[in-house]
């Protein structure tokens, strides 16, 4: 995610705490959070795809999605 978008998320969070947000800002914050979470999940899934389990018999088995 672009650094500017992360800064905007933080800016909206600070404003919400101090002054409150307009309905447009609430929608913008929700959209930015959804985008951030989608990218986070994608990165986490990619990382977990590279993880393998080593069994006691020495075989390697990739993680399986439940």
Jmol script that loads the backbone (N, CA, C; Angstrom):
load data "model"
ATOM      1  N   UNK A   1       0.852  -1.176   0.000  1.00  0.00           N
ATOM      2  CA  UNK A   1       0.000   0.000   0.000  1.00  0.00           C
ATOM      3  C   UNK A   1       0.891   1.230   0.000  1.00  0.00           C
ATOM      4  N   UNK A   2       0.461   2.225  -0.686  1.00  0.00           N
ATOM      5  CA  UNK A   2       1.233   3.465  -0.774  1.00  0.00           C
ATOM      6  C   UNK A   2       1.343   4.140   0.595  1.00  0.00           C
ATOM      7  N   UNK A   3       2.489   4.728   0.826  1.00  0.00           N
ATOM      8  CA  UNK A   3       2.741   5.387   2.105  1.00  0.00           C
ATOM      9  C   UNK A   3       1.728   6.516   2.339  1.00  0.00           C
ATOM     10  N   UNK A   4       1.347   7.221   1.279  1.00  0.00           N
ATOM     11  CA  UNK A   4       0.398   8.329   1.421  1.00  0.00           C
ATOM     12  C   UNK A   4      -0.958   7.827   1.926  1.00  0.00           C
ATOM     13  N   UNK A   5      -1.368   6.642   1.486  1.00  0.00           N
ATOM     14  CA  UNK A   5      -2.649   6.100   1.937  1.00  0.00           C
ATOM     15  C   UNK A   5      -2.592   5.697   3.404  1.00  0.00           C
ATOM     16  N   UNK A   6      -1.478   5.143   3.820  1.00  0.00           N
ATOM     17  CA  UNK A   6      -1.317   4.776   5.232  1.00  0.00           C
ATOM     18  C   UNK A   6      -1.333   6.038   6.094  1.00  0.00           C
ATOM     19  N   UNK A   7      -0.668   7.075   5.619  1.00  0.00           N
ATOM     20  CA  UNK A   7      -0.687   8.352   6.352  1.00  0.00           C
ATOM     21  C   UNK A   7      -2.109   8.897   6.445  1.00  0.00           C
ATOM     22  N   UNK A   8      -2.891   8.740   5.374  1.00  0.00           N
ATOM     23  CA  UNK A   8      -4.275   9.224   5.384  1.00  0.00           C
ATOM     24  C   UNK A   8      -5.109   8.428   6.395  1.00  0.00           C
ATOM     25  N   UNK A   9      -4.893   7.122   6.471  1.00  0.00           N
ATOM     26  CA  UNK A   9      -5.599   6.295   7.460  1.00  0.00           C
ATOM     27  C   UNK A   9      -5.296   6.816   8.864  1.00  0.00           C
ATOM     28  N   UNK A  10      -4.016   7.074   9.131  1.00  0.00           N
ATOM     29  CA  UNK A  10      -3.613   7.577  10.449  1.00  0.00           C
ATOM     30  C   UNK A  10      -4.180   8.963  10.718  1.00  0.00           C
ATOM     31  N   UNK A  11      -4.190   9.804   9.702  1.00  0.00           N
ATOM     32  CA  UNK A  11      -4.736  11.158   9.847  1.00  0.00           C
ATOM     33  C   UNK A  11      -6.225  11.103  10.202  1.00  0.00           C
ATOM     34  N   UNK A  12      -6.967  10.247   9.496  1.00  0.00           N
ATOM     35  CA  UNK A  12      -8.395  10.112   9.783  1.00  0.00           C
ATOM     36  C   UNK A  12      -8.629   9.536  11.174  1.00  0.00           C
ATOM     37  N   UNK A  13      -7.782   8.609  11.601  1.00  0.00           N
ATOM     38  CA  UNK A  13      -7.924   8.040  12.949  1.00  0.00           C
ATOM     39  C   UNK A  13      -7.708   9.109  14.011  1.00  0.00           C
ATOM     40  N   UNK A  14      -6.686   9.954  13.814  1.00  0.00           N
ATOM     41  CA  UNK A  14      -6.438  11.041  14.777  1.00  0.00           C
ATOM     42  C   UNK A  14      -7.597  12.028  14.797  1.00  0.00           C
ATOM     43  N   UNK A  15      -8.108  12.369  13.598  1.00  0.00           N
ATOM     44  CA  UNK A  15      -9.202  13.324  13.524  1.00  0.00           C
ATOM     45  C   UNK A  15     -10.461  12.752  14.182  1.00  0.00           C
ATOM     46  N   UNK A  16     -10.706  11.461  13.975  1.00  0.00           N
ATOM     47  CA  UNK A  16     -11.880  10.827  14.571  1.00  0.00           C
ATOM     48  C   UNK A  16     -11.811  10.909  16.095  1.00  0.00           C
ATOM     49  N   UNK A  17     -10.615  10.710  16.630  1.00  0.00           N
ATOM     50  CA  UNK A  17     -10.429  10.741  18.079  1.00  0.00           C
ATOM     51  C   UNK A  17     -10.624  12.159  18.624  1.00  0.00           C
ATOM     52  N   UNK A  18     -10.131  13.160  17.899  1.00  0.00           N
ATOM     53  CA  UNK A  18     -10.171  14.536  18.387  1.00  0.00           C
ATOM     54  C   UNK A  18     -11.484  15.255  18.083  1.00  0.00           C
ATOM     55  N   UNK A  19     -11.880  15.250  16.797  1.00  0.00           N
ATOM     56  CA  UNK A  19     -13.001  16.081  16.377  1.00  0.00           C
ATOM     57  C   UNK A  19     -14.217  15.317  15.882  1.00  0.00           C
ATOM     58  N   UNK A  20     -14.007  14.117  15.426  1.00  0.00           N
ATOM     59  CA  UNK A  20     -15.081  13.373  14.774  1.00  0.00           C
ATOM     60  C   UNK A  20     -14.939  13.506  13.265  1.00  0.00           C
ATOM     61  N   UNK A  21     -15.600  12.620  12.549  1.00  0.00           N
ATOM     62  CA  UNK A  21     -15.484  12.594  11.094  1.00  0.00           C
ATOM     63  C   UNK A  21     -16.814  12.914  10.442  1.00  0.00           C
ATOM     64  N   UNK A  22     -16.731  13.479   9.242  1.00  0.00           N
ATOM     65  CA  UNK A  22     -17.924  13.690   8.435  1.00  0.00           C
ATOM     66  C   UNK A  22     -18.320  12.347   7.828  1.00  0.00           C
ATOM     67  N   UNK A  23     -19.553  12.214   7.344  1.00  0.00           N
ATOM     68  CA  UNK A  23     -19.966  10.949   6.719  1.00  0.00           C
ATOM     69  C   UNK A  23     -19.065  10.554   5.536  1.00  0.00           C
ATOM     70  N   UNK A  24     -18.593  11.532   4.777  1.00  0.00           N
ATOM     71  CA  UNK A  24     -17.696  11.238   3.651  1.00  0.00           C
ATOM     72  C   UNK A  24     -16.363  10.689   4.145  1.00  0.00           C
ATOM     73  N   UNK A  25     -15.866  11.248   5.235  1.00  0.00           N
ATOM     74  CA  UNK A  25     -14.602  10.783   5.799  1.00  0.00           C
ATOM     75  C   UNK A  25     -14.739   9.389   6.401  1.00  0.00           C
ATOM     76  N   UNK A  26     -15.897   9.091   6.975  1.00  0.00           N
ATOM     77  CA  UNK A  26     -16.148   7.760   7.523  1.00  0.00           C
ATOM     78  C   UNK A  26     -16.098   6.734   6.390  1.00  0.00           C
ATOM     79  N   UNK A  27     -16.726   7.062   5.265  1.00  0.00           N
ATOM     80  CA  UNK A  27     -16.712   6.168   4.102  1.00  0.00           C
ATOM     81  C   UNK A  27     -15.291   6.002   3.564  1.00  0.00           C
ATOM     82  N   UNK A  28     -14.546   7.109   3.481  1.00  0.00           N
ATOM     83  CA  UNK A  28     -13.170   7.056   2.998  1.00  0.00           C
ATOM     84  C   UNK A  28     -12.314   6.180   3.921  1.00  0.00           C
ATOM     85  N   UNK A  29     -12.483   6.350   5.226  1.00  0.00           N
ATOM     86  CA  UNK A  29     -11.712   5.574   6.192  1.00  0.00           C
ATOM     87  C   UNK A  29     -12.026   4.083   6.051  1.00  0.00           C
ATOM     88  N   UNK A  30     -13.291   3.758   5.896  1.00  0.00           N
ATOM     89  CA  UNK A  30     -13.682   2.349   5.752  1.00  0.00           C
ATOM     90  C   UNK A  30     -13.091   1.757   4.476  1.00  0.00           C
ATOM     91  N   UNK A  31     -13.109   2.504   3.386  1.00  0.00           N
ATOM     92  CA  UNK A  31     -12.560   2.015   2.118  1.00  0.00           C
ATOM     93  C   UNK A  31     -11.045   1.812   2.227  1.00  0.00           C
ATOM     94  N   UNK A  32     -10.360   2.752   2.855  1.00  0.00           N
ATOM     95  CA  UNK A  32      -8.911   2.627   3.018  1.00  0.00           C
ATOM     96  C   UNK A  32      -8.562   1.439   3.913  1.00  0.00           C
ATOM     97  N   UNK A  33      -9.331   1.234   4.953  1.00  0.00           N
ATOM     98  CA  UNK A  33      -9.079   0.094   5.845  1.00  0.00           C
ATOM     99  C   UNK A  33      -9.300  -1.228   5.124  1.00  0.00           C
ATOM    100  N   UNK A  34     -10.382  -1.307   4.313  1.00  0.00           N
ATOM    101  CA  UNK A  34     -10.630  -2.529   3.538  1.00  0.00           C
ATOM    102  C   UNK A  34      -9.470  -2.813   2.595  1.00  0.00           C
ATOM    103  N   UNK A  35      -8.984  -1.770   1.921  1.00  0.00           N
ATOM    104  CA  UNK A  35      -7.857  -1.926   0.998  1.00  0.00           C
ATOM    105  C   UNK A  35      -6.599  -2.374   1.744  1.00  0.00           C
ATOM    106  N   UNK A  36      -6.339  -1.767   2.895  1.00  0.00           N
ATOM    107  CA  UNK A  36      -5.169  -2.122   3.690  1.00  0.00           C
ATOM    108  C   UNK A  36      -5.247  -3.586   4.140  1.00  0.00           C
ATOM    109  N   UNK A  37      -6.401  -3.992   4.654  1.00  0.00           N
ATOM    110  CA  UNK A  37      -6.562  -5.367   5.129  1.00  0.00           C
ATOM    111  C   UNK A  37      -6.444  -6.378   3.994  1.00  0.00           C
ATOM    112  N   UNK A  38      -6.979  -6.043   2.825  1.00  0.00           N
ATOM    113  CA  UNK A  38      -6.876  -6.947   1.683  1.00  0.00           C
ATOM    114  C   UNK A  38      -5.414  -7.151   1.299  1.00  0.00           C
ATOM    115  N   UNK A  39      -4.638  -6.076   1.275  1.00  0.00           N
ATOM    116  CA  UNK A  39      -3.223  -6.186   0.934  1.00  0.00           C
ATOM    117  C   UNK A  39      -2.453  -6.923   2.032  1.00  0.00           C
ATOM    118  N   UNK A  40      -2.793  -6.687   3.286  1.00  0.00           N
ATOM    119  CA  UNK A  40      -2.145  -7.384   4.393  1.00  0.00           C
ATOM    120  C   UNK A  40      -2.400  -8.883   4.292  1.00  0.00           C
ATOM    121  N   UNK A  41      -3.654  -9.249   4.066  1.00  0.00           N
ATOM    122  CA  UNK A  41      -4.000 -10.675   3.961  1.00  0.00           C
ATOM    123  C   UNK A  41      -3.300 -11.332   2.784  1.00  0.00           C
ATOM    124  N   UNK A  42      -3.220 -10.620   1.666  1.00  0.00           N
ATOM    125  CA  UNK A  42      -2.543 -11.149   0.483  1.00  0.00           C
ATOM    126  C   UNK A  42      -1.070 -11.410   0.791  1.00  0.00           C
ATOM    127  N   UNK A  43      -0.422 -10.487   1.454  1.00  0.00           N
ATOM    128  CA  UNK A  43       0.985 -10.649   1.820  1.00  0.00           C
ATOM    129  C   UNK A  43       1.190 -11.772   2.817  1.00  0.00           C
ATOM    130  N   UNK A  44       0.292 -11.880   3.798  1.00  0.00           N
ATOM    131  CA  UNK A  44       0.395 -12.941   4.799  1.00  0.00           C
ATOM    132  C   UNK A  44       0.195 -14.302   4.144  1.00  0.00           C
ATOM    133  N   UNK A  45      -0.770 -14.392   3.236  1.00  0.00           N
ATOM    134  CA  UNK A  45      -1.014 -15.651   2.546  1.00  0.00           C
ATOM    135  C   UNK A  45       0.193 -16.056   1.704  1.00  0.00           C
ATOM    136  N   UNK A  46       0.818 -15.081   1.040  1.00  0.00           N
ATOM    137  CA  UNK A  46       2.011 -15.367   0.244  1.00  0.00           C
ATOM    138  C   UNK A  46       3.147 -15.866   1.139  1.00  0.00           C
ATOM    139  N   UNK A  47       3.284 -15.275   2.308  1.00  0.00           N
ATOM    140  CA  UNK A  47       4.320 -15.699   3.233  1.00  0.00           C
ATOM    141  C   UNK A  47       4.054 -17.129   3.724  1.00  0.00           C
ATOM    142  N   UNK A  48       2.812 -17.424   4.067  1.00  0.00           N
ATOM    143  CA  UNK A  48       2.471 -18.752   4.569  1.00  0.00           C
ATOM    144  C   UNK A  48       2.579 -19.812   3.483  1.00  0.00           C
ATOM    145  N   UNK A  49       2.419 -19.434   2.220  1.00  0.00           N
ATOM    146  CA  UNK A  49       2.586 -20.385   1.123  1.00  0.00           C
ATOM    147  C   UNK A  49       4.009 -20.917   1.064  1.00  0.00           C
ATOM    148  N   UNK A  50       4.967 -20.165   1.573  1.00  0.00           N
ATOM    149  CA  UNK A  50       6.358 -20.590   1.554  1.00  0.00           C
ATOM    150  C   UNK A  50       6.774 -21.408   2.767  1.00  0.00           C
ATOM    151  N   UNK A  51       5.875 -21.602   3.712  1.00  0.00           N
ATOM    152  CA  UNK A  51       6.196 -22.341   4.934  1.00  0.00           C
ATOM    153  C   UNK A  51       5.983 -23.838   4.696  1.00  0.00           C
ATOM    154  N   UNK A  52       6.950 -24.631   5.127  1.00  0.00           N
ATOM    155  CA  UNK A  52       6.810 -26.088   5.048  1.00  0.00           C
ATOM    156  C   UNK A  52       7.042 -26.687   6.428  1.00  0.00           C
ATOM    157  N   UNK A  53       6.375 -27.792   6.676  1.00  0.00           N
ATOM    158  CA  UNK A  53       6.517 -28.501   7.942  1.00  0.00           C
ATOM    159  C   UNK A  53       7.461 -29.674   7.735  1.00  0.00           C
ATOM    160  N   UNK A  54       8.387 -29.844   8.653  1.00  0.00           N
ATOM    161  CA  UNK A  54       9.283 -30.991   8.593  1.00  0.00           C
ATOM    162  C   UNK A  54       8.760 -32.045   9.560  1.00  0.00           C
ATOM    163  N   UNK A  55       8.376 -33.176   8.998  1.00  0.00           N
ATOM    164  CA  UNK A  55       7.832 -34.281   9.780  1.00  0.00           C
ATOM    165  C   UNK A  55       8.968 -35.041  10.470  1.00  0.00           C
ATOM    166  N   UNK A  56       8.651 -35.806  11.521  1.00  0.00           N
ATOM    167  CA  UNK A  56       9.694 -36.569  12.234  1.00  0.00           C
ATOM    168  C   UNK A  56      10.477 -37.521  11.326  1.00  0.00           C
ATOM    169  N   UNK A  57       9.829 -37.999  10.243  1.00  0.00           N
ATOM    170  CA  UNK A  57      10.540 -38.904   9.340  1.00  0.00           C
ATOM    171  C   UNK A  57      11.416 -38.165   8.333  1.00  0.00           C
ATOM    172  N   UNK A  58      11.446 -36.837   8.407  1.00  0.00           N
ATOM    173  CA  UNK A  58      12.306 -36.038   7.545  1.00  0.00           C
ATOM    174  C   UNK A  58      11.634 -35.494   6.298  1.00  0.00           C
ATOM    175  N   UNK A  59      10.397 -35.866   6.045  1.00  0.00           N
ATOM    176  CA  UNK A  59       9.707 -35.361   4.862  1.00  0.00           C
ATOM    177  C   UNK A  59       9.237 -33.934   5.103  1.00  0.00           C
ATOM    178  N   UNK A  60       9.158 -33.180   4.028  1.00  0.00           N
ATOM    179  CA  UNK A  60       8.686 -31.800   4.086  1.00  0.00           C
ATOM    180  C   UNK A  60       7.276 -31.747   3.504  1.00  0.00           C
ATOM    181  N   UNK A  61       6.403 -31.054   4.218  1.00  0.00           N
ATOM    182  CA  UNK A  61       5.016 -30.944   3.777  1.00  0.00           C
ATOM    183  C   UNK A  61       4.591 -29.487   3.832  1.00  0.00           C
ATOM    184  N   UNK A  62       4.065 -28.958   2.736  1.00  0.00           N
ATOM    185  CA  UNK A  62       3.610 -27.563   2.765  1.00  0.00           C
ATOM    186  C   UNK A  62       2.367 -27.413   3.644  1.00  0.00           C
ATOM    187  N   UNK A  63       2.167 -26.219   4.179  1.00  0.00           N
ATOM    188  CA  UNK A  63       0.959 -25.965   4.958  1.00  0.00           C
ATOM    189  C   UNK A  63      -0.246 -26.084   4.061  1.00  0.00           C
ATOM    190  N   UNK A  64      -1.344 -26.579   4.624  1.00  0.00           N
ATOM    191  CA  UNK A  64      -2.579 -26.711   3.864  1.00  0.00           C
ATOM    192  C   UNK A  64      -3.604 -25.754   4.443  1.00  0.00           C
ATOM    193  N   UNK A  65      -4.405 -25.171   3.564  1.00  0.00           N
ATOM    194  CA  UNK A  65      -5.451 -24.283   3.996  1.00  0.00           C
ATOM    195  C   UNK A  65      -6.609 -25.108   4.558  1.00  0.00           C
ATOM    196  N   UNK A  66      -7.143 -24.702   5.692  1.00  0.00           N
ATOM    197  CA  UNK A  66      -8.257 -25.438   6.299  1.00  0.00           C
ATOM    198  C   UNK A  66      -9.572 -24.863   5.852  1.00  0.00           C
TER     199      UNK A  66
END
end "model"
wireframe off; spacefill off
backbone 0.3
color backbone group
